Amino acid sequence: MREMCSLAYSLSQAENGWRWCVYDEDGVTVADGDLPSQAAAQAAVERTFRQAGADIGATA
């Protein structure tokens, strides 16, 4: 049985666009960045979630 990974994220408007962060269940930042639009930042979060799911599947 594979272990599930809990992730959370935040999006915030920054001076030059949008800041995004993805955190693990311990509150540790696993990925982050700054992008020019909210849509681009949300897409980066979704890519990170998909990648985390793929990484879990590869190690199970």
LUMTI-951436 format. One record per atom (N, C-alpha, C, CB): chain; residue number from 1; x, y, z; residue in one letter; atom name. Coordinates in steps of 0.2 Angstrom, whole numbers, plus 5000, padded with zeros to 4 digits. Glycine has a CB too. Example, Ala and Ser with C-alpha at 12.3 -4.5 7.8 and 13.67 -1.06 7.14 Angstrom:
% LUMTI-951436
+-------+-----+------+------+------+------+------+
! kette !  nr !    u !    v !    w ! rest ! atom !
+-------+-----+------+------+------+------+------+
!     A !   1 ! 5066 ! 4972 ! 5039 !    A !    N !
!     A !   1 ! 5062 ! 4978 ! 5039 !    A !   CA !
!     A !   1 ! 5066 ! 4984 ! 5039 !    A !    C !
!     A !   1 ! 5057 ! 4978 ! 5045 !    A !   CB !
!     A !   2 ! 5064 ! 4989 ! 5035 !    S !    N !
!     A !   2 ! 5068 ! 4995 ! 5036 !    S !   CA !
!     A !   2 ! 5064 ! 5000 ! 5039 !    S !    C !
!     A !   2 ! 5070 ! 4997 ! 5029 !    S !   CB !
+-------+-----+------+------+------+------+------+
END
This chain:
% LUMTI-951436
+-------+-----+------+------+------+------+------+
! kette !  nr !    u !    v !    w ! rest ! atom !
+-------+-----+------+------+------+------+------+
!     A !   1 ! 5004 ! 4994 ! 5000 !    M !    N !
!     A !   1 ! 5000 ! 5000 ! 5000 !    M !   CA !
!     A !   1 ! 5004 ! 5006 ! 5000 !    M !    C !
!     A !   1 ! 4995 ! 5000 ! 5006 !    M !   CB !
!     A !   2 ! 5003 ! 5011 ! 4996 !    R !    N !
!     A !   2 ! 5007 ! 5017 ! 4996 !    R !   CA !
!     A !   2 ! 5005 ! 5022 ! 5000 !    R !    C !
!     A !   2 ! 5007 ! 5020 ! 4989 !    R !   CB !
!     A !   3 ! 5009 ! 5026 ! 5003 !    E !    N !
!     A !   3 ! 5008 ! 5031 ! 5008 !    E !   CA !
!     A !   3 ! 5006 ! 5038 ! 5004 !    E !    C !
!     A !   3 ! 5014 ! 5033 ! 5012 !    E !   CB !
!     A !   4 ! 5000 ! 5041 ! 5006 !    M !    N !
!     A !   4 ! 4998 ! 5047 ! 5003 !    M !   CA !
!     A !   4 ! 5002 ! 5053 ! 5006 !    M !    C !
!     A !   4 ! 4990 ! 5048 ! 5004 !    M !   CB !
!     A !   5 ! 5003 ! 5058 ! 5002 !    C !    N !
!     A !   5 ! 5007 ! 5064 ! 5004 !    C !   CA !
!     A !   5 ! 5002 ! 5069 ! 5004 !    C !    C !
!     A !   5 ! 5012 ! 5065 ! 4998 !    C !   CB !
!     A !   6 ! 5001 ! 5073 ! 5009 !    S !    N !
!     A !   6 ! 4997 ! 5079 ! 5010 !    S !   CA !
!     A !   6 ! 5001 ! 5085 ! 5008 !    S !    C !
!     A !   6 ! 4994 ! 5079 ! 5017 !    S !   CB !
!     A !   7 ! 4998 ! 5089 ! 5003 !    L !    N !
!     A !   7 ! 5001 ! 5095 ! 5001 !    L !   CA !
!     A !   7 ! 4996 ! 5101 ! 5002 !    L !    C !
!     A !   7 ! 5004 ! 5095 ! 4994 !    L !   CB !
!     A !   8 ! 4998 ! 5107 ! 5003 !    A !    N !
!     A !   8 ! 4994 ! 5113 ! 5003 !    A !   CA !
!     A !   8 ! 4998 ! 5118 ! 4999 !    A !    C !
!     A !   8 ! 4993 ! 5115 ! 5011 !    A !   CB !
!     A !   9 ! 4994 ! 5123 ! 4997 !    Y !    N !
!     A !   9 ! 4997 ! 5129 ! 4993 !    Y !   CA !
!     A !   9 ! 4995 ! 5135 ! 4995 !    Y !    C !
!     A !   9 ! 4996 ! 5127 ! 4986 !    Y !   CB !
!     A !  10 ! 4999 ! 5140 ! 4993 !    S !    N !
!     A !  10 ! 4996 ! 5147 ! 4994 !    S !   CA !
!     A !  10 ! 4998 ! 5151 ! 4987 !    S !    C !
!     A !  10 ! 5000 ! 5151 ! 5000 !    S !   CB !
!     A !  11 ! 4994 ! 5156 ! 4986 !    L !    N !
!     A !  11 ! 4995 ! 5161 ! 4980 !    L !   CA !
!     A !  11 ! 4994 ! 5168 ! 4983 !    L !    C !
!     A !  11 ! 4989 ! 5159 ! 4974 !    L !   CB !
!     A !  12 ! 4998 ! 5172 ! 4981 !    S !    N !
!     A !  12 ! 4998 ! 5179 ! 4984 !    S !   CA !
!     A !  12 ! 5000 ! 5184 ! 4979 !    S !    C !
!     A !  12 ! 5001 ! 5180 ! 4990 !    S !   CB !
!     A !  13 ! 4997 ! 5189 ! 4978 !    Q !    N !
!     A !  13 ! 4999 ! 5194 ! 4973 !    Q !   CA !
!     A !  13 ! 5005 ! 5198 ! 4976 !    Q !    C !
!     A !  13 ! 4993 ! 5200 ! 4972 !    Q !   CB !
!     A !  14 ! 5010 ! 5198 ! 4971 !    A !    N !
!     A !  14 ! 5016 ! 5202 ! 4973 !    A !   CA !
!     A !  14 ! 5017 ! 5208 ! 4969 !    A !    C !
!     A !  14 ! 5022 ! 5197 ! 4972 !    A !   CB !
!     A !  15 ! 5022 ! 5211 ! 4970 !    E !    N !
!     A !  15 ! 5023 ! 5218 ! 4967 !    E !   CA !
!     A !  15 ! 5023 ! 5217 ! 4959 !    E !    C !
!     A !  15 ! 5030 ! 5221 ! 4969 !    E !   CB !
!     A !  16 ! 5027 ! 5212 ! 4957 !    N !    N !
!     A !  16 ! 5027 ! 5211 ! 4950 !    N !   CA !
!     A !  16 ! 5024 ! 5205 ! 4947 !    N !    C !
!     A !  16 ! 5035 ! 5210 ! 4948 !    N !   CB !
!     A !  17 ! 5018 ! 5202 ! 4950 !    G !    N !
!     A !  17 ! 5015 ! 5197 ! 4948 !    G !   CA !
!     A !  17 ! 5012 ! 5193 ! 4954 !    G !    C !
!     A !  17 ! 5019 ! 5192 ! 4944 !    G !   CB !
!     A !  18 ! 5013 ! 5186 ! 4954 !    W !    N !
!     A !  18 ! 5010 ! 5182 ! 4959 !    W !   CA !
!     A !  18 ! 5015 ! 5177 ! 4961 !    W !    C !
!     A !  18 ! 5004 ! 5178 ! 4956 !    W !   CB !
!     A !  19 ! 5015 ! 5176 ! 4968 !    R !    N !
!     A !  19 ! 5019 ! 5172 ! 4971 !    R !   CA !
!     A !  19 ! 5016 ! 5165 ! 4973 !    R !    C !
!     A !  19 ! 5022 ! 5175 ! 4978 !    R !   CB !
!     A !  20 ! 5019 ! 5160 ! 4972 !    W !    N !
!     A !  20 ! 5015 ! 5153 ! 4974 !    W !   CA !
!     A !  20 ! 5020 ! 5149 ! 4978 !    W !    C !
!     A !  20 ! 5013 ! 5149 ! 4967 !    W !   CB !
!     A !  21 ! 5017 ! 5145 ! 4982 !    C !    N !
!     A !  21 ! 5021 ! 5140 ! 4987 !    C !   CA !
!     A !  21 ! 5017 ! 5134 ! 4988 !    C !    C !
!     A !  21 ! 5023 ! 5144 ! 4994 !    C !   CB !
!     A !  22 ! 5020 ! 5128 ! 4988 !    V !    N !
!     A !  22 ! 5017 ! 5122 ! 4989 !    V !   CA !
!     A !  22 ! 5021 ! 5119 ! 4995 !    V !    C !
!     A !  22 ! 5018 ! 5117 ! 4983 !    V !   CB !
!     A !  23 ! 5017 ! 5117 ! 5000 !    Y !    N !
!     A !  23 ! 5020 ! 5115 ! 5007 !    Y !   CA !
!     A !  23 ! 5018 ! 5108 ! 5008 !    Y !    C !
!     A !  23 ! 5017 ! 5119 ! 5013 !    Y !   CB !
!     A !  24 ! 5022 ! 5104 ! 5012 !    D !    N !
!     A !  24 ! 5021 ! 5097 ! 5014 !    D !   CA !
!     A !  24 ! 5017 ! 5098 ! 5020 !    D !    C !
!     A !  24 ! 5027 ! 5093 ! 5014 !    D !   CB !
!     A !  25 ! 5015 ! 5092 ! 5023 !    E !    N !
!     A !  25 ! 5011 ! 5092 ! 5029 !    E !   CA !
!     A !  25 ! 5015 ! 5094 ! 5035 !    E !    C !
!     A !  25 ! 5009 ! 5085 ! 5030 !    E !   CB !
!     A !  26 ! 5021 ! 5095 ! 5035 !    D !    N !
!     A !  26 ! 5025 ! 5098 ! 5040 !    D !   CA !
!     A !  26 ! 5026 ! 5105 ! 5040 !    D !    C !
!     A !  26 ! 5032 ! 5094 ! 5041 !    D !   CB !
!     A !  27 ! 5023 ! 5108 ! 5034 !    G !    N !
!     A !  27 ! 5024 ! 5115 ! 5033 !    G !   CA !
!     A !  27 ! 5030 ! 5117 ! 5030 !    G !    C !
!     A !  27 ! 5024 ! 5119 ! 5040 !    G !   CB !
!     A !  28 ! 5034 ! 5112 ! 5027 !    V !    N !
!     A !  28 ! 5040 ! 5113 ! 5023 !    V !   CA !
!     A !  28 ! 5039 ! 5115 ! 5016 !    V !    C !
!     A !  28 ! 5045 ! 5107 ! 5024 !    V !   CB !
!     A !  29 ! 5042 ! 5120 ! 5014 !    T !    N !
!     A !  29 ! 5041 ! 5122 ! 5007 !    T !   CA !
!     A !  29 ! 5044 ! 5117 ! 5002 !    T !    C !
!     A !  29 ! 5043 ! 5129 ! 5005 !    T !   CB !
!     A !  30 ! 5040 ! 5114 ! 4998 !    V !    N !
!     A !  30 ! 5043 ! 5109 ! 4993 !    V !   CA !
!     A !  30 ! 5044 ! 5112 ! 4986 !    V !    C !
!     A !  30 ! 5038 ! 5103 ! 4992 !    V !   CB !
!     A !  31 ! 5040 ! 5118 ! 4984 !    A !    N !
!     A !  31 ! 5041 ! 5121 ! 4978 !    A !   CA !
!     A !  31 ! 5038 ! 5128 ! 4979 !    A !    C !
!     A !  31 ! 5038 ! 5117 ! 4972 !    A !   CB !
!     A !  32 ! 5041 ! 5133 ! 4975 !    D !    N !
!     A !  32 ! 5039 ! 5140 ! 4975 !    D !   CA !
!     A !  32 ! 5041 ! 5144 ! 4969 !    D !    C !
!     A !  32 ! 5040 ! 5143 ! 4982 !    D !   CB !
!     A !  33 ! 5038 ! 5150 ! 4968 !    G !    N !
!     A !  33 ! 5041 ! 5154 ! 4963 !    G !   CA !
!     A !  33 ! 5037 ! 5160 ! 4962 !    G !    C !
!     A !  33 ! 5040 ! 5150 ! 4956 !    G !   CB !
!     A !  34 ! 5039 ! 5164 ! 4958 !    D !    N !
!     A !  34 ! 5035 ! 5171 ! 4956 !    D !   CA !
!     A !  34 ! 5034 ! 5170 ! 4948 !    D !    C !
!     A !  34 ! 5040 ! 5177 ! 4958 !    D !   CB !
!     A !  35 ! 5028 ! 5172 ! 4947 !    L !    N !
!     A !  35 ! 5025 ! 5172 ! 4940 !    L !   CA !
!     A !  35 ! 5021 ! 5178 ! 4938 !    L !    C !
!     A !  35 ! 5022 ! 5165 ! 4938 !    L !   CB !
!     A !  36 ! 5021 ! 5180 ! 4932 !    P !    N !
!     A !  36 ! 5018 ! 5186 ! 4930 !    P !   CA !
!     A !  36 ! 5010 ! 5186 ! 4931 !    P !    C !
!     A !  36 ! 5019 ! 5188 ! 4923 !    P !   CB !
!     A !  37 ! 5007 ! 5180 ! 4931 !    S !    N !
!     A !  37 ! 4999 ! 5180 ! 4931 !    S !   CA !
!     A !  37 ! 4997 ! 5175 ! 4936 !    S !    C !
!     A !  37 ! 4996 ! 5179 ! 4924 !    S !   CB !
!     A !  38 ! 4991 ! 5176 ! 4938 !    Q !    N !
!     A !  38 ! 4988 ! 5172 ! 4943 !    Q !   CA !
!     A !  38 ! 4987 ! 5165 ! 4940 !    Q !    C !
!     A !  38 ! 4981 ! 5174 ! 4946 !    Q !   CB !
!     A !  39 ! 4985 ! 5165 ! 4934 !    A !    N !
!     A !  39 ! 4984 ! 5158 ! 4930 !    A !   CA !
!     A !  39 ! 4990 ! 5154 ! 4929 !    A !    C !
!     A !  39 ! 4981 ! 5160 ! 4923 !    A !   CB !
!     A !  40 ! 4996 ! 5158 ! 4928 !    A !    N !
!     A !  40 ! 5002 ! 5154 ! 4927 !    A !   CA !
!     A !  40 ! 5004 ! 5152 ! 4934 !    A !    C !
!     A !  40 ! 5007 ! 5159 ! 4925 !    A !   CB !
!     A !  41 ! 5003 ! 5155 ! 4939 !    A !    N !
!     A !  41 ! 5005 ! 5153 ! 4946 !    A !   CA !
!     A !  41 ! 5001 ! 5147 ! 4948 !    A !    C !
!     A !  41 ! 5004 ! 5159 ! 4951 !    A !   CB !
!     A !  42 ! 4994 ! 5147 ! 4947 !    Q !    N !
!     A !  42 ! 4990 ! 5141 ! 4948 !    Q !   CA !
!     A !  42 ! 4992 ! 5135 ! 4944 !    Q !    C !
!     A !  42 ! 4982 ! 5143 ! 4947 !    Q !   CB !
!     A !  43 ! 4994 ! 5136 ! 4938 !    A !    N !
!     A !  43 ! 4996 ! 5131 ! 4934 !    A !   CA !
!     A !  43 ! 5002 ! 5128 ! 4937 !    A !    C !
!     A !  43 ! 4997 ! 5133 ! 4926 !    A !   CB !
!     A !  44 ! 5007 ! 5132 ! 4939 !    A !    N !
!     A !  44 ! 5013 ! 5129 ! 4942 !    A !   CA !
!     A !  44 ! 5011 ! 5125 ! 4949 !    A !    C !
!     A !  44 ! 5018 ! 5135 ! 4944 !    A !   CB !
!     A !  45 ! 5007 ! 5127 ! 4952 !    V !    N !
!     A !  45 ! 5004 ! 5123 ! 4958 !    V !   CA !
!     A !  45 ! 5002 ! 5117 ! 4956 !    V !    C !
!     A !  45 ! 4999 ! 5127 ! 4962 !    V !   CB !
!     A !  46 ! 4998 ! 5117 ! 4951 !    E !    N !
!     A !  46 ! 4995 ! 5110 ! 4949 !    E !   CA !
!     A !  46 ! 5000 ! 5106 ! 4946 !    E !    C !
!     A !  46 ! 4989 ! 5112 ! 4943 !    E !   CB !
!     A !  47 ! 5005 ! 5108 ! 4942 !    R !    N !
!     A !  47 ! 5010 ! 5104 ! 4940 !    R !   CA !
!     A !  47 ! 5014 ! 5101 ! 4946 !    R !    C !
!     A !  47 ! 5015 ! 5108 ! 4935 !    R !   CB !
!     A !  48 ! 5015 ! 5105 ! 4951 !    T !    N !
!     A !  48 ! 5019 ! 5102 ! 4957 !    T !   CA !
!     A !  48 ! 5015 ! 5097 ! 4960 !    T !    C !
!     A !  48 ! 5020 ! 5108 ! 4962 !    T !   CB !
!     A !  49 ! 5008 ! 5098 ! 4961 !    F !    N !
!     A !  49 ! 5004 ! 5092 ! 4963 !    F !   CA !
!     A !  49 ! 5004 ! 5086 ! 4959 !    F !    C !
!     A !  49 ! 4997 ! 5095 ! 4964 !    F !   CB !
!     A !  50 ! 5004 ! 5087 ! 4953 !    R !    N !
!     A !  50 ! 5004 ! 5081 ! 4948 !    R !   CA !
!     A !  50 ! 5011 ! 5077 ! 4949 !    R !    C !
!     A !  50 ! 5003 ! 5083 ! 4941 !    R !   CB !
!     A !  51 ! 5016 ! 5081 ! 4949 !    Q !    N !
!     A !  51 ! 5023 ! 5079 ! 4950 !    Q !   CA !
!     A !  51 ! 5024 ! 5075 ! 4956 !    Q !    C !
!     A !  51 ! 5028 ! 5084 ! 4949 !    Q !   CB !
!     A !  52 ! 5021 ! 5078 ! 4962 !    A !    N !
!     A !  52 ! 5021 ! 5074 ! 4968 !    A !   CA !
!     A !  52 ! 5018 ! 5068 ! 4968 !    A !    C !
!     A !  52 ! 5018 ! 5079 ! 4974 !    A !   CB !
!     A !  53 ! 5012 ! 5067 ! 4964 !    G !    N !
!     A !  53 ! 5008 ! 5061 ! 4964 !    G !   CA !
!     A !  53 ! 5012 ! 5056 ! 4960 !    G !    C !
!     A !  53 ! 5002 ! 5062 ! 4960 !    G !   CB !
!     A !  54 ! 5016 ! 5058 ! 4954 !    A !    N !
!     A !  54 ! 5020 ! 5054 ! 4950 !    A !   CA !
!     A !  54 ! 5026 ! 5051 ! 4954 !    A !    C !
!     A !  54 ! 5022 ! 5058 ! 4944 !    A !   CB !
!     A !  55 ! 5029 ! 5056 ! 4958 !    D !    N !
!     A !  55 ! 5034 ! 5053 ! 4962 !    D !   CA !
!     A !  55 ! 5032 ! 5048 ! 4967 !    D !    C !
!     A !  55 ! 5038 ! 5059 ! 4966 !    D !   CB !
!     A !  56 ! 5026 ! 5049 ! 4970 !    I !    N !
!     A !  56 ! 5024 ! 5044 ! 4975 !    I !   CA !
!     A !  56 ! 5023 ! 5037 ! 4972 !    I !    C !
!     A !  56 ! 5017 ! 5046 ! 4978 !    I !   CB !
!     A !  57 ! 5020 ! 5038 ! 4966 !    G !    N !
!     A !  57 ! 5018 ! 5032 ! 4962 !    G !   CA !
!     A !  57 ! 5025 ! 5028 ! 4960 !    G !    C !
!     A !  57 ! 5014 ! 5033 ! 4956 !    G !   CB !
!     A !  58 ! 5030 ! 5032 ! 4958 !    A !    N !
!     A !  58 ! 5036 ! 5029 ! 4956 !    A !   CA !
!     A !  58 ! 5040 ! 5025 ! 4962 !    A !    C !
!     A !  58 ! 5041 ! 5034 ! 4953 !    A !   CB !
!     A !  59 ! 5039 ! 5027 ! 4968 !    T !    N !
!     A !  59 ! 5042 ! 5024 ! 4974 !    T !   CA !
!     A !  59 ! 5038 ! 5019 ! 4977 !    T !    C !
!     A !  59 ! 5044 ! 5030 ! 4979 !    T !   CB !
!     A !  60 ! 5031 ! 5018 ! 4975 !    A !    N !
!     A !  60 ! 5027 ! 5013 ! 4979 !    A !   CA !
!     A !  60 ! 5028 ! 5006 ! 4977 !    A !    C !
!     A !  60 ! 5020 ! 5015 ! 4978 !    A !   CB !
+-------+-----+------+------+------+------+------+
END
